[in-house]
Amino acid sequence: MFATLKRTAKLFSIPSQAERDMAYLNGASDRYDLEARERYLGRRSFNRTLGL
């Protein structure tokens, strides 16, 4: 009963920002793509701290 509820809850849960970022990084096709994605996430987090 509780296992079914847990599975159902997981289906409707929204992934956290860290999980979405990790999925984005895992989608890189090569080292250069990974580096570009890391720079993008770094700029995004920096701009977020500045309030831009």
CHARMM internal coordinates of N, CA and C (Angstrom, degrees):
IC EDIT
DIST 1 N 1 CA 1.4463
DIST 1 CA 1 C 1.5315
ANGL 1 N 1 CA 1 C 111.15
DIST 1 C 2 N 1.3474
ANGL 1 CA 1 C 2 N 116.00
DIHE 1 N 1 CA 1 C 2 N -50.95
DIST 2 N 2 CA 1.4558
ANGL 1 C 2 N 2 CA 118.40
DIHE 1 CA 1 C 2 N 2 CA -178.22
DIST 2 CA 2 C 1.5265
ANGL 2 N 2 CA 2 C 111.78
DIHE 1 C 2 N 2 CA 2 C -71.73
DIST 2 C 3 N 1.3229
ANGL 2 CA 2 C 3 N 117.07
DIHE 2 N 2 CA 2 C 3 N -30.67
DIST 3 N 3 CA 1.4667
ANGL 2 C 3 N 3 CA 119.69
DIHE 2 CA 2 C 3 N 3 CA 177.38
DIST 3 CA 3 C 1.5214
ANGL 3 N 3 CA 3 C 110.32
DIHE 2 C 3 N 3 CA 3 C -63.92
DIST 3 C 4 N 1.3163
ANGL 3 CA 3 C 4 N 116.59
DIHE 3 N 3 CA 3 C 4 N -39.37
DIST 4 N 4 CA 1.4589
ANGL 3 C 4 N 4 CA 120.85
DIHE 3 CA 3 C 4 N 4 CA 177.95
DIST 4 CA 4 C 1.5221
ANGL 4 N 4 CA 4 C 110.56
DIHE 3 C 4 N 4 CA 4 C -64.58
DIST 4 C 5 N 1.3028
ANGL 4 CA 4 C 5 N 116.54
DIHE 4 N 4 CA 4 C 5 N -41.79
DIST 5 N 5 CA 1.4710
ANGL 4 C 5 N 5 CA 120.46
DIHE 4 CA 4 C 5 N 5 CA 178.20
DIST 5 CA 5 C 1.5278
ANGL 5 N 5 CA 5 C 111.08
DIHE 4 C 5 N 5 CA 5 C -64.38
DIST 5 C 6 N 1.3208
ANGL 5 CA 5 C 6 N 116.89
DIHE 5 N 5 CA 5 C 6 N -40.86
DIST 6 N 6 CA 1.4711
ANGL 5 C 6 N 6 CA 120.38
DIHE 5 CA 5 C 6 N 6 CA 178.86
DIST 6 CA 6 C 1.5222
ANGL 6 N 6 CA 6 C 110.98
DIHE 5 C 6 N 6 CA 6 C -62.71
DIST 6 C 7 N 1.3543
ANGL 6 CA 6 C 7 N 116.22
DIHE 6 N 6 CA 6 C 7 N -45.03
DIST 7 N 7 CA 1.4618
ANGL 6 C 7 N 7 CA 119.80
DIHE 6 CA 6 C 7 N 7 CA 178.92
DIST 7 CA 7 C 1.5162
ANGL 7 N 7 CA 7 C 111.12
DIHE 6 C 7 N 7 CA 7 C -62.00
DIST 7 C 8 N 1.3146
ANGL 7 CA 7 C 8 N 116.93
DIHE 7 N 7 CA 7 C 8 N -41.36
DIST 8 N 8 CA 1.4585
ANGL 7 C 8 N 8 CA 121.34
DIHE 7 CA 7 C 8 N 8 CA 179.37
DIST 8 CA 8 C 1.5260
ANGL 8 N 8 CA 8 C 110.57
DIHE 7 C 8 N 8 CA 8 C -64.86
DIST 8 C 9 N 1.3172
ANGL 8 CA 8 C 9 N 116.80
DIHE 8 N 8 CA 8 C 9 N -42.04
DIST 9 N 9 CA 1.4647
ANGL 8 C 9 N 9 CA 120.54
DIHE 8 CA 8 C 9 N 9 CA 178.95
DIST 9 CA 9 C 1.5244
ANGL 9 N 9 CA 9 C 110.95
DIHE 8 C 9 N 9 CA 9 C -63.57
DIST 9 C 10 N 1.3389
ANGL 9 CA 9 C 10 N 117.75
DIHE 9 N 9 CA 9 C 10 N -38.08
DIST 10 N 10 CA 1.4651
ANGL 9 C 10 N 10 CA 120.72
DIHE 9 CA 9 C 10 N 10 CA 178.62
DIST 10 CA 10 C 1.5246
ANGL 10 N 10 CA 10 C 111.48
DIHE 9 C 10 N 10 CA 10 C -64.50
DIST 10 C 11 N 1.3255
ANGL 10 CA 10 C 11 N 116.69
DIHE 10 N 10 CA 10 C 11 N -34.55
DIST 11 N 11 CA 1.4636
ANGL 10 C 11 N 11 CA 119.95
DIHE 10 CA 10 C 11 N 11 CA 179.55
DIST 11 CA 11 C 1.5245
ANGL 11 N 11 CA 11 C 111.60
DIHE 10 C 11 N 11 CA 11 C -63.72
DIST 11 C 12 N 1.3188
ANGL 11 CA 11 C 12 N 116.90
DIHE 11 N 11 CA 11 C 12 N -33.65
DIST 12 N 12 CA 1.4599
ANGL 11 C 12 N 12 CA 120.96
DIHE 11 CA 11 C 12 N 12 CA -176.53
DIST 12 CA 12 C 1.5158
ANGL 12 N 12 CA 12 C 113.71
DIHE 11 C 12 N 12 CA 12 C -98.51
DIST 12 C 13 N 1.3265
ANGL 12 CA 12 C 13 N 117.20
DIHE 12 N 12 CA 12 C 13 N 0.69
DIST 13 N 13 CA 1.4613
ANGL 12 C 13 N 13 CA 119.02
DIHE 12 CA 12 C 13 N 13 CA -179.24
DIST 13 CA 13 C 1.5296
ANGL 13 N 13 CA 13 C 109.71
DIHE 12 C 13 N 13 CA 13 C -78.14
DIST 13 C 14 N 1.2960
ANGL 13 CA 13 C 14 N 115.72
DIHE 13 N 13 CA 13 C 14 N 149.55
DIST 14 N 14 CA 1.4601
ANGL 13 C 14 N 14 CA 122.83
DIHE 13 CA 13 C 14 N 14 CA 178.93
DIST 14 CA 14 C 1.5199
ANGL 14 N 14 CA 14 C 107.71
DIHE 13 C 14 N 14 CA 14 C -98.50
DIST 14 C 15 N 1.3423
ANGL 14 CA 14 C 15 N 118.10
DIHE 14 N 14 CA 14 C 15 N 128.35
DIST 15 N 15 CA 1.4694
ANGL 14 C 15 N 15 CA 119.41
DIHE 14 CA 14 C 15 N 15 CA -179.55
DIST 15 CA 15 C 1.5277
ANGL 15 N 15 CA 15 C 110.96
DIHE 14 C 15 N 15 CA 15 C -63.95
DIST 15 C 16 N 1.3198
ANGL 15 CA 15 C 16 N 115.42
DIHE 15 N 15 CA 15 C 16 N 144.99
DIST 16 N 16 CA 1.4618
ANGL 15 C 16 N 16 CA 120.39
DIHE 15 CA 15 C 16 N 16 CA 179.23
DIST 16 CA 16 C 1.5310
ANGL 16 N 16 CA 16 C 109.37
DIHE 15 C 16 N 16 CA 16 C -71.51
DIST 16 C 17 N 1.3159
ANGL 16 CA 16 C 17 N 115.84
DIHE 16 N 16 CA 16 C 17 N 168.28
DIST 17 N 17 CA 1.4628
ANGL 16 C 17 N 17 CA 120.84
DIHE 16 CA 16 C 17 N 17 CA 179.23
DIST 17 CA 17 C 1.5197
ANGL 17 N 17 CA 17 C 110.25
DIHE 16 C 17 N 17 CA 17 C -62.05
DIST 17 C 18 N 1.3172
ANGL 17 CA 17 C 18 N 117.56
DIHE 17 N 17 CA 17 C 18 N -39.30
DIST 18 N 18 CA 1.4651
ANGL 17 C 18 N 18 CA 120.73
DIHE 17 CA 17 C 18 N 18 CA 179.38
DIST 18 CA 18 C 1.5235
ANGL 18 N 18 CA 18 C 110.94
DIHE 17 C 18 N 18 CA 18 C -64.21
DIST 18 C 19 N 1.3220
ANGL 18 CA 18 C 19 N 117.58
DIHE 18 N 18 CA 18 C 19 N -39.46
DIST 19 N 19 CA 1.4622
ANGL 18 C 19 N 19 CA 120.83
DIHE 18 CA 18 C 19 N 19 CA 178.02
DIST 19 CA 19 C 1.5237
ANGL 19 N 19 CA 19 C 111.18
DIHE 18 C 19 N 19 CA 19 C -66.64
DIST 19 C 20 N 1.3234
ANGL 19 CA 19 C 20 N 116.86
DIHE 19 N 19 CA 19 C 20 N -39.74
DIST 20 N 20 CA 1.4668
ANGL 19 C 20 N 20 CA 119.91
DIHE 19 CA 19 C 20 N 20 CA 177.84
DIST 20 CA 20 C 1.5293
ANGL 20 N 20 CA 20 C 110.90
DIHE 19 C 20 N 20 CA 20 C -66.39
DIST 20 C 21 N 1.3328
ANGL 20 CA 20 C 21 N 116.91
DIHE 20 N 20 CA 20 C 21 N -40.42
DIST 21 N 21 CA 1.4613
ANGL 20 C 21 N 21 CA 120.58
DIHE 20 CA 20 C 21 N 21 CA 178.35
DIST 21 CA 21 C 1.5296
ANGL 21 N 21 CA 21 C 110.84
DIHE 20 C 21 N 21 CA 21 C -63.54
DIST 21 C 22 N 1.3346
ANGL 21 CA 21 C 22 N 116.85
DIHE 21 N 21 CA 21 C 22 N -42.06
DIST 22 N 22 CA 1.4609
ANGL 21 C 22 N 22 CA 120.36
DIHE 21 CA 21 C 22 N 22 CA -179.97
DIST 22 CA 22 C 1.5333
ANGL 22 N 22 CA 22 C 110.76
DIHE 21 C 22 N 22 CA 22 C -65.30
DIST 22 C 23 N 1.3129
ANGL 22 CA 22 C 23 N 116.84
DIHE 22 N 22 CA 22 C 23 N -39.93
DIST 23 N 23 CA 1.4636
ANGL 22 C 23 N 23 CA 120.22
DIHE 22 CA 22 C 23 N 23 CA 177.39
DIST 23 CA 23 C 1.5295
ANGL 23 N 23 CA 23 C 110.19
DIHE 22 C 23 N 23 CA 23 C -64.04
DIST 23 C 24 N 1.3325
ANGL 23 CA 23 C 24 N 117.14
DIHE 23 N 23 CA 23 C 24 N -38.00
DIST 24 N 24 CA 1.4612
ANGL 23 C 24 N 24 CA 121.82
DIHE 23 CA 23 C 24 N 24 CA 177.83
DIST 24 CA 24 C 1.5260
ANGL 24 N 24 CA 24 C 110.24
DIHE 23 C 24 N 24 CA 24 C -64.14
DIST 24 C 25 N 1.3259
ANGL 24 CA 24 C 25 N 116.99
DIHE 24 N 24 CA 24 C 25 N -44.13
DIST 25 N 25 CA 1.4609
ANGL 24 C 25 N 25 CA 120.54
DIHE 24 CA 24 C 25 N 25 CA 179.28
DIST 25 CA 25 C 1.5260
ANGL 25 N 25 CA 25 C 111.30
DIHE 24 C 25 N 25 CA 25 C -67.77
DIST 25 C 26 N 1.3080
ANGL 25 CA 25 C 26 N 117.69
DIHE 25 N 25 CA 25 C 26 N -37.52
DIST 26 N 26 CA 1.4645
ANGL 25 C 26 N 26 CA 121.22
DIHE 25 CA 25 C 26 N 26 CA 179.88
DIST 26 CA 26 C 1.5204
ANGL 26 N 26 CA 26 C 112.29
DIHE 25 C 26 N 26 CA 26 C -67.34
DIST 26 C 27 N 1.3173
ANGL 26 CA 26 C 27 N 117.38
DIHE 26 N 26 CA 26 C 27 N -16.94
DIST 27 N 27 CA 1.4514
ANGL 26 C 27 N 27 CA 121.38
DIHE 26 CA 26 C 27 N 27 CA 179.44
DIST 27 CA 27 C 1.5159
ANGL 27 N 27 CA 27 C 113.79
DIHE 26 C 27 N 27 CA 27 C -84.11
DIST 27 C 28 N 1.3238
ANGL 27 CA 27 C 28 N 117.75
DIHE 27 N 27 CA 27 C 28 N 1.41
DIST 28 N 28 CA 1.4645
ANGL 27 C 28 N 28 CA 120.96
DIHE 27 CA 27 C 28 N 28 CA -179.56
DIST 28 CA 28 C 1.5204
ANGL 28 N 28 CA 28 C 110.41
DIHE 27 C 28 N 28 CA 28 C -65.85
DIST 28 C 29 N 1.3296
ANGL 28 CA 28 C 29 N 115.72
DIHE 28 N 28 CA 28 C 29 N 140.60
DIST 29 N 29 CA 1.4615
ANGL 28 C 29 N 29 CA 119.90
DIHE 28 CA 28 C 29 N 29 CA -176.75
DIST 29 CA 29 C 1.5236
ANGL 29 N 29 CA 29 C 112.84
DIHE 28 C 29 N 29 CA 29 C -89.65
DIST 29 C 30 N 1.3282
ANGL 29 CA 29 C 30 N 117.39
DIHE 29 N 29 CA 29 C 30 N -25.90
DIST 30 N 30 CA 1.4613
ANGL 29 C 30 N 30 CA 120.09
DIHE 29 CA 29 C 30 N 30 CA 177.63
DIST 30 CA 30 C 1.5293
ANGL 30 N 30 CA 30 C 108.99
DIHE 29 C 30 N 30 CA 30 C -153.70
DIST 30 C 31 N 1.3168
ANGL 30 CA 30 C 31 N 115.73
DIHE 30 N 30 CA 30 C 31 N -177.45
DIST 31 N 31 CA 1.4624
ANGL 30 C 31 N 31 CA 120.99
DIHE 30 CA 30 C 31 N 31 CA -175.23
DIST 31 CA 31 C 1.5223
ANGL 31 N 31 CA 31 C 111.71
DIHE 30 C 31 N 31 CA 31 C -62.93
DIST 31 C 32 N 1.3148
ANGL 31 CA 31 C 32 N 116.59
DIHE 31 N 31 CA 31 C 32 N -38.52
DIST 32 N 32 CA 1.4616
ANGL 31 C 32 N 32 CA 120.51
DIHE 31 CA 31 C 32 N 32 CA -177.47
DIST 32 CA 32 C 1.5296
ANGL 32 N 32 CA 32 C 111.22
DIHE 31 C 32 N 32 CA 32 C -70.27
DIST 32 C 33 N 1.3034
ANGL 32 CA 32 C 33 N 115.27
DIHE 32 N 32 CA 32 C 33 N -38.64
DIST 33 N 33 CA 1.4616
ANGL 32 C 33 N 33 CA 120.16
DIHE 32 CA 32 C 33 N 33 CA 176.00
DIST 33 CA 33 C 1.5295
ANGL 33 N 33 CA 33 C 109.92
DIHE 32 C 33 N 33 CA 33 C -64.03
DIST 33 C 34 N 1.3322
ANGL 33 CA 33 C 34 N 116.60
DIHE 33 N 33 CA 33 C 34 N -41.61
DIST 34 N 34 CA 1.4664
ANGL 33 C 34 N 34 CA 120.85
DIHE 33 CA 33 C 34 N 34 CA 178.27
DIST 34 CA 34 C 1.5246
ANGL 34 N 34 CA 34 C 110.83
DIHE 33 C 34 N 34 CA 34 C -61.43
DIST 34 C 35 N 1.3232
ANGL 34 CA 34 C 35 N 116.93
DIHE 34 N 34 CA 34 C 35 N -44.11
DIST 35 N 35 CA 1.4603
ANGL 34 C 35 N 35 CA 120.45
DIHE 34 CA 34 C 35 N 35 CA 179.11
DIST 35 CA 35 C 1.5278
ANGL 35 N 35 CA 35 C 111.28
DIHE 34 C 35 N 35 CA 35 C -62.61
DIST 35 C 36 N 1.3213
ANGL 35 CA 35 C 36 N 116.94
DIHE 35 N 35 CA 35 C 36 N -41.17
DIST 36 N 36 CA 1.4635
ANGL 35 C 36 N 36 CA 120.60
DIHE 35 CA 35 C 36 N 36 CA 178.92
DIST 36 CA 36 C 1.5329
ANGL 36 N 36 CA 36 C 110.41
DIHE 35 C 36 N 36 CA 36 C -64.45
DIST 36 C 37 N 1.3193
ANGL 36 CA 36 C 37 N 116.34
DIHE 36 N 36 CA 36 C 37 N -40.90
DIST 37 N 37 CA 1.4662
ANGL 36 C 37 N 37 CA 119.89
DIHE 36 CA 36 C 37 N 37 CA 179.19
DIST 37 CA 37 C 1.5213
ANGL 37 N 37 CA 37 C 110.81
DIHE 36 C 37 N 37 CA 37 C -66.71
DIST 37 C 38 N 1.3319
ANGL 37 CA 37 C 38 N 117.78
DIHE 37 N 37 CA 37 C 38 N -37.91
DIST 38 N 38 CA 1.4619
ANGL 37 C 38 N 38 CA 120.76
DIHE 37 CA 37 C 38 N 38 CA 177.58
DIST 38 CA 38 C 1.5268
ANGL 38 N 38 CA 38 C 110.73
DIHE 37 C 38 N 38 CA 38 C -64.57
DIST 38 C 39 N 1.3338
ANGL 38 CA 38 C 39 N 116.55
DIHE 38 N 38 CA 38 C 39 N -41.59
DIST 39 N 39 CA 1.4709
ANGL 38 C 39 N 39 CA 119.63
DIHE 38 CA 38 C 39 N 39 CA 177.66
DIST 39 CA 39 C 1.5217
ANGL 39 N 39 CA 39 C 110.71
DIHE 38 C 39 N 39 CA 39 C -62.98
DIST 39 C 40 N 1.3372
ANGL 39 CA 39 C 40 N 116.39
DIHE 39 N 39 CA 39 C 40 N -41.20
DIST 40 N 40 CA 1.4561
ANGL 39 C 40 N 40 CA 120.33
DIHE 39 CA 39 C 40 N 40 CA 179.74
DIST 40 CA 40 C 1.5320
ANGL 40 N 40 CA 40 C 110.51
DIHE 39 C 40 N 40 CA 40 C -61.24
DIST 40 C 41 N 1.3219
ANGL 40 CA 40 C 41 N 116.51
DIHE 40 N 40 CA 40 C 41 N -46.68
DIST 41 N 41 CA 1.4660
ANGL 40 C 41 N 41 CA 119.16
DIHE 40 CA 40 C 41 N 41 CA 179.94
DIST 41 CA 41 C 1.5277
ANGL 41 N 41 CA 41 C 111.32
DIHE 40 C 41 N 41 CA 41 C -65.41
DIST 41 C 42 N 1.3184
ANGL 41 CA 41 C 42 N 116.96
DIHE 41 N 41 CA 41 C 42 N -35.69
DIST 42 N 42 CA 1.4609
ANGL 41 C 42 N 42 CA 120.71
DIHE 41 CA 41 C 42 N 42 CA 177.58
DIST 42 CA 42 C 1.5159
ANGL 42 N 42 CA 42 C 111.69
DIHE 41 C 42 N 42 CA 42 C -64.80
DIST 42 C 43 N 1.3224
ANGL 42 CA 42 C 43 N 116.62
DIHE 42 N 42 CA 42 C 43 N -43.44
DIST 43 N 43 CA 1.4755
ANGL 42 C 43 N 43 CA 120.15
DIHE 42 CA 42 C 43 N 43 CA 177.93
DIST 43 CA 43 C 1.5203
ANGL 43 N 43 CA 43 C 110.77
DIHE 42 C 43 N 43 CA 43 C -65.46
DIST 43 C 44 N 1.3190
ANGL 43 CA 43 C 44 N 115.89
DIHE 43 N 43 CA 43 C 44 N -40.31
DIST 44 N 44 CA 1.4557
ANGL 43 C 44 N 44 CA 119.69
DIHE 43 CA 43 C 44 N 44 CA -179.16
DIST 44 CA 44 C 1.5234
ANGL 44 N 44 CA 44 C 111.14
DIHE 43 C 44 N 44 CA 44 C -63.12
DIST 44 C 45 N 1.3342
ANGL 44 CA 44 C 45 N 117.18
DIHE 44 N 44 CA 44 C 45 N -43.97
DIST 45 N 45 CA 1.4665
ANGL 44 C 45 N 45 CA 119.26
DIHE 44 CA 44 C 45 N 45 CA -179.38
DIST 45 CA 45 C 1.5189
ANGL 45 N 45 CA 45 C 110.41
DIHE 44 C 45 N 45 CA 45 C -69.47
DIST 45 C 46 N 1.3414
ANGL 45 CA 45 C 46 N 118.22
DIHE 45 N 45 CA 45 C 46 N -34.59
DIST 46 N 46 CA 1.4578
ANGL 45 C 46 N 46 CA 121.20
DIHE 45 CA 45 C 46 N 46 CA 178.07
DIST 46 CA 46 C 1.5210
ANGL 46 N 46 CA 46 C 110.66
DIHE 45 C 46 N 46 CA 46 C -65.75
DIST 46 C 47 N 1.3346
ANGL 46 CA 46 C 47 N 116.78
DIHE 46 N 46 CA 46 C 47 N -43.39
DIST 47 N 47 CA 1.4599
ANGL 46 C 47 N 47 CA 120.21
DIHE 46 CA 46 C 47 N 47 CA 178.93
DIST 47 CA 47 C 1.5114
ANGL 47 N 47 CA 47 C 111.42
DIHE 46 C 47 N 47 CA 47 C -65.97
DIST 47 C 48 N 1.3257
ANGL 47 CA 47 C 48 N 116.70
DIHE 47 N 47 CA 47 C 48 N -32.89
DIST 48 N 48 CA 1.4561
ANGL 47 C 48 N 48 CA 120.31
DIHE 47 CA 47 C 48 N 48 CA 179.17
DIST 48 CA 48 C 1.5293
ANGL 48 N 48 CA 48 C 110.59
DIHE 47 C 48 N 48 CA 48 C -66.38
DIST 48 C 49 N 1.3432
ANGL 48 CA 48 C 49 N 117.55
DIHE 48 N 48 CA 48 C 49 N -36.32
DIST 49 N 49 CA 1.4632
ANGL 48 C 49 N 49 CA 119.99
DIHE 48 CA 48 C 49 N 49 CA 179.99
DIST 49 CA 49 C 1.5249
ANGL 49 N 49 CA 49 C 110.54
DIHE 48 C 49 N 49 CA 49 C -71.05
DIST 49 C 50 N 1.3340
ANGL 49 CA 49 C 50 N 117.42
DIHE 49 N 49 CA 49 C 50 N -27.33
DIST 50 N 50 CA 1.4582
ANGL 49 C 50 N 50 CA 120.75
DIHE 49 CA 49 C 50 N 50 CA 178.23
DIST 50 CA 50 C 1.5221
ANGL 50 N 50 CA 50 C 112.04
DIHE 49 C 50 N 50 CA 50 C -82.21
DIST 50 C 51 N 1.3261
ANGL 50 CA 50 C 51 N 116.58
DIHE 50 N 50 CA 50 C 51 N -13.04
DIST 51 N 51 CA 1.4501
ANGL 50 C 51 N 51 CA 120.47
DIHE 50 CA 50 C 51 N 51 CA -178.94
DIST 51 CA 51 C 1.5063
ANGL 51 N 51 CA 51 C 113.51
DIHE 50 C 51 N 51 CA 51 C 84.27
DIST 51 C 52 N 1.3074
ANGL 51 CA 51 C 52 N 117.27
DIHE 51 N 51 CA 51 C 52 N 21.13
DIST 52 N 52 CA 1.4722
ANGL 51 C 52 N 52 CA 121.04
DIHE 51 CA 51 C 52 N 52 CA 179.87
DIST 52 CA 52 C 1.5037
ANGL 52 N 52 CA 52 C 111.66
DIHE 51 C 52 N 52 CA 52 C -87.02
END
COOR INIT
IC SEED 1 N 1 CA 1 C
IC BUILD
